[in-house]
Amino acid sequence: MAKLERKFADFNLFQVAAETRNKDLRPWVPDLINHFWHCCQIANGNEDVLPARWRGALHHVTNVHEWISGDDAIEPKCELEELEEKEDDKWLEAGSPAHEALTHVMLDTRFLHNLHHYADFRHTGELETFHEHILVNCAKRFAYTYPVYKARNYLAGLDYQIHKERPFLMNKNGEFRLHRCFSK
């Protein structure tokens, strides 16, 4: 969560949701972040589609899935035809302090001005994973001579390349196991 907080510090979503009067916004923060990256991915470099899709989340959080749009970049409705409604979904009330704060954050002019940088859906996740792999083999808290440091980095690079295309681990039910399981 810390990496996401740093990436989204520009539009202060975490800070706004942390305020007491905006406590209804807290459960929506992970979904809004996922929606942001989804909007970036489906924009395919189109700088008009990204802000239009992003603004659609303001309607979705109030349980409005079709709206009147001021631009023709997208169809003014939620993408998913049949939305999965969870029992723990707590819709925001339009005009409530939480919704007003979310509107202020999502329509921040500084953030919207920089939104075009995300339209190509470029991110550094792969590079960060590789760097973490190097740190496992060559920790910063130890001093290495140059030949040893170089050899450890080469080994980390080789190990990363071998395991990069490895299939995900499956559990007994045939579902992906995305976290470690430890025996008790």
C-alpha positions as CSV (number, residue, x, y, z in Angstrom):
1,M,0.0,0.0,0.0
2,A,2.9,2.4,0.6
3,K,3.9,2.4,-3.0
4,L,0.4,3.2,-4.1
5,E,0.3,6.0,-1.6
6,R,3.4,7.6,-3.0
7,K,2.1,7.3,-6.6
8,F,-1.2,8.9,-5.8
9,A,0.1,11.6,-3.4
10,D,-0.5,14.1,-6.2
11,F,-4.2,14.0,-5.9
12,N,-4.4,13.3,-2.1
13,L,-7.0,10.5,-2.2
14,F,-5.5,8.8,0.8
15,Q,-5.3,12.0,2.8
16,V,-8.8,13.0,2.1
17,A,-10.2,9.6,2.9
18,A,-8.3,9.6,6.2
19,E,-10.3,12.6,7.5
20,T,-13.1,11.7,9.9
21,R,-15.9,13.4,7.9
22,N,-14.9,11.4,4.8
23,K,-15.0,8.0,6.5
24,D,-17.5,6.7,4.0
25,L,-14.9,7.2,1.3
26,R,-12.4,4.8,2.8
27,P,-13.8,1.5,1.4
28,W,-13.8,3.1,-2.1
29,V,-10.0,4.0,-2.1
30,P,-8.7,0.6,-3.4
31,D,-11.5,0.4,-6.0
32,L,-10.8,4.0,-7.2
33,I,-7.1,3.2,-7.6
34,N,-7.9,0.1,-9.6
35,H,-10.3,2.1,-11.7
36,F,-7.6,4.7,-12.3
37,W,-5.2,2.1,-13.7
38,H,-8.0,0.4,-15.6
39,C,-8.8,3.8,-17.2
40,C,-5.2,4.2,-18.1
41,Q,-5.0,0.8,-19.7
42,I,-8.1,1.1,-21.9
43,A,-7.3,4.6,-23.0
44,N,-4.7,3.2,-25.4
45,G,-2.9,6.6,-25.7
46,N,-6.2,8.5,-26.3
47,E,-5.9,11.6,-24.0
48,D,-9.7,12.3,-24.3
49,V,-10.9,8.9,-23.2
50,L,-8.8,8.8,-20.0
51,P,-10.3,11.8,-18.2
52,A,-13.8,10.9,-19.3
53,R,-13.6,7.4,-18.0
54,W,-12.0,8.7,-14.8
55,R,-14.8,11.1,-14.2
56,G,-17.3,8.3,-14.6
57,A,-16.2,7.0,-11.2
58,L,-17.9,10.0,-9.6
59,H,-21.2,8.8,-10.8
60,H,-20.5,5.1,-10.0
61,V,-19.8,5.7,-6.3
62,T,-23.3,7.2,-6.0
63,N,-25.0,4.2,-7.6
64,V,-25.7,6.0,-10.8
65,H,-24.5,3.9,-13.7
66,E,-25.8,6.1,-16.6
67,W,-25.4,9.8,-16.8
68,I,-25.5,12.8,-19.1
69,S,-22.0,13.5,-20.5
70,G,-20.6,16.8,-21.6
71,D,-18.1,15.2,-24.0
72,D,-18.4,12.6,-26.7
73,A,-15.2,10.7,-25.8
74,I,-17.1,7.8,-24.3
75,E,-20.5,6.4,-23.9
76,P,-21.9,7.9,-20.6
77,K,-22.4,4.7,-18.7
78,C,-20.5,2.2,-16.6
79,E,-18.5,-0.2,-18.7
80,L,-19.8,-3.4,-17.1
81,E,-23.3,-4.3,-18.2
82,E,-24.0,-6.3,-15.1
83,L,-22.3,-4.9,-12.1
84,E,-21.5,-7.2,-9.2
85,E,-23.1,-5.7,-6.2
86,K,-21.5,-6.8,-2.9
87,E,-23.5,-6.6,0.3
88,D,-20.8,-4.5,1.9
89,D,-20.9,-1.8,-0.8
90,K,-21.8,1.4,0.8
91,W,-22.8,3.9,-1.9
92,L,-21.9,7.5,-1.3
93,E,-24.7,10.1,-1.3
94,A,-24.4,12.8,-3.9
95,G,-23.5,16.1,-2.2
96,S,-22.3,14.4,1.0
97,P,-19.0,15.7,2.5
98,A,-17.3,12.5,1.3
99,H,-18.6,12.8,-2.3
100,E,-17.7,16.5,-2.4
101,A,-14.2,15.7,-1.2
102,L,-13.9,13.0,-3.8
103,T,-15.1,15.4,-6.5
104,H,-12.5,18.0,-5.4
105,V,-9.7,15.4,-5.5
106,M,-10.7,13.8,-8.8
107,L,-11.3,17.1,-10.6
108,D,-8.3,18.8,-9.3
109,T,-6.9,20.9,-12.2
110,R,-3.3,20.1,-11.4
111,F,-4.0,16.4,-11.4
112,L,-6.1,16.6,-14.6
113,H,-3.4,18.7,-16.3
114,N,-0.9,15.9,-15.7
115,L,-3.3,13.1,-16.6
116,H,-2.1,12.9,-20.2
117,H,1.1,11.3,-18.9
118,Y,-0.8,8.2,-17.9
119,A,-2.7,7.7,-21.2
120,D,-0.1,5.3,-22.5
121,F,-0.3,3.1,-19.4
122,R,3.4,3.1,-18.7
123,H,4.4,2.0,-15.3
124,T,7.6,0.8,-13.6
125,G,6.3,-2.4,-11.9
126,E,8.6,-4.7,-13.8
127,L,11.6,-2.6,-13.1
128,E,10.7,-2.4,-9.4
129,T,10.4,-6.2,-9.2
130,F,13.8,-6.6,-10.9
131,H,15.4,-4.1,-8.4
132,E,13.9,-6.0,-5.5
133,H,15.3,-9.2,-6.9
134,I,18.8,-7.5,-7.0
135,L,18.5,-6.4,-3.4
136,V,17.8,-9.9,-2.3
137,N,21.1,-11.1,-3.8
138,C,23.1,-8.0,-3.1
139,A,21.7,-6.2,0.1
140,K,22.7,-2.6,0.7
141,R,23.7,-3.2,4.3
142,F,26.7,-5.3,3.4
143,A,29.9,-4.1,1.8
144,Y,31.1,-6.0,-1.3
145,T,34.2,-5.7,-3.3
146,Y,33.6,-4.7,-6.9
147,P,34.1,-8.2,-8.5
148,V,31.8,-9.8,-5.9
149,Y,29.1,-7.0,-6.3
150,K,29.3,-7.4,-10.1
151,A,29.0,-11.2,-9.8
152,R,26.0,-11.0,-7.4
153,N,24.2,-8.6,-9.8
154,Y,24.8,-10.9,-12.7
155,L,23.5,-13.9,-10.8
156,A,20.4,-11.8,-9.8
157,G,19.8,-10.9,-13.4
158,L,20.1,-14.5,-14.5
159,D,17.8,-15.7,-11.8
160,Y,15.3,-13.1,-12.6
161,Q,15.3,-14.0,-16.3
162,I,14.8,-17.7,-15.5
163,H,11.9,-17.1,-13.2
164,K,10.2,-14.2,-15.1
165,E,8.0,-16.4,-17.4
166,R,7.3,-19.0,-14.8
167,P,3.6,-19.9,-14.4
168,F,1.7,-18.9,-11.3
169,L,1.4,-21.4,-8.5
170,M,-2.0,-23.1,-8.3
171,N,-3.7,-24.4,-5.2
172,K,-5.6,-27.8,-4.9
173,N,-8.8,-26.2,-6.4
174,G,-7.0,-25.0,-9.5
175,E,-7.1,-21.4,-8.6
176,F,-4.1,-19.0,-8.6
177,R,-2.2,-18.8,-5.3
178,L,-1.1,-15.2,-5.1
179,H,0.4,-15.2,-1.6
180,R,2.6,-17.4,0.4
181,C,1.0,-20.0,2.7
182,F,2.9,-20.9,5.8
183,S,2.3,-24.0,7.9
184,K,1.2,-23.4,11.4
